[in-house]
Amino acid sequence: MFKPNYIYYEKEIENYTLGKKLLSQYSDIPKIIIDNHNNIEELRKKNNKEFPNLKKNLIIGIRKTHKFVENHKVSDYLVPYTSSGCTAMCLYCYLVCNYNKCAYLRLFVNREQMLEKIKKVAEKSDKELTFEIGSNSDLILENTITGNLDWTIEQFSKTNKGYLTFPTKFDMVDSICNIEHKGKIIIRMSVNPEIVINKIELGTSKFINRINAINKLKNSGYKIGILIAPVVFIENWKEEYENLLKILANNLSDKVKKDVFFEIIFMTYSYVHRMINQDAFPNAINLFNKELMTGRGRGKYMYKSDIKQEGKNFFIEKLNFYFPNNNIIYIV
């Protein structure tokens, strides 16, 4: 379980069961009361080089925004849920675009309110809806602190309609393997070559451990997807990603390979990432490559269209070879 250096919390969390639990659970950690989890001035004013230390803080509050955003990939809606940010330090993390250096882990204790809205929307719909509850954080990681994912799966399995889905880069899945989920949960494991995990996805689970977690989850009856994401065009990227597919093909169980689906997302980057990474991780891989990238809106970068097309062609060919019976849901 993550042990923070400091806890910053809104006073109101003391009125919630989970808030009381977390304060007791971390009784030995120094605590600072804040007015708003969205704006902690002393942390916001830290220098970029302090980014790794900022990640060692834990913020606890009440989620006040509950707007559902339409999505047309695996889910129908992106849903604000029980956490945002993360303790890991992936050098491309898209949350840094939203929160800058303050992409630390924030926990929200009003989980009943959030899940109730999901259930009401699901019940009112004429069709079966899927809700993405992990777009702002990693719920497998968060679960090691809060137990929220265990609770969520148990509660949602009692509903009549709808599905929940979330991605993860972590392998700590044992606690959810024995929960009755009634096939209503879709878990998508994000994978990358070992060199990307070791040098870019700092603080996340090893590749082989993620594969083992996939097999465990499938053995427990969960619907499984695999995110090859984000694809990073490192040196020798074709060899690295084909080797990734070989390792998956050799180590995934037959149960997984029967109906697993794939999503492929190419990396996007930003000026904010560049500034933080050069100060906080001066010896890390430089992900900005002006030969391969082009502008994408204000201060953001994406791979050039011809580079992405080459990548699309590569993954379609190789996935059809190694996983001929499995669907590619999308490539973006």
Secondary structure by P-SEA (a helix, b strand, c coil): cccccbbbbbccccccaaaaaaaaaaccbbbbbbcccccccccccccccaaaaaaabbbbbbbccbbbbbbcccccccccccccccccccccccccccccccccbbbbcaaaaaaaaaaaaaaacccbbbbbccccccaaaaaaccaaaaaaaaaaaacccbbbbbccccccccccccccccccbbbbbbbcccccccccccccccaaaaaaaaaaaaaaccbbbbbccccccccaaaaaaaaaaaaaaaccccccccbbbbbbbcccccaaaaaaaaaacccccccccccccccccccbbbccaaaaaaaaaaaaaaaaaccccccccccc
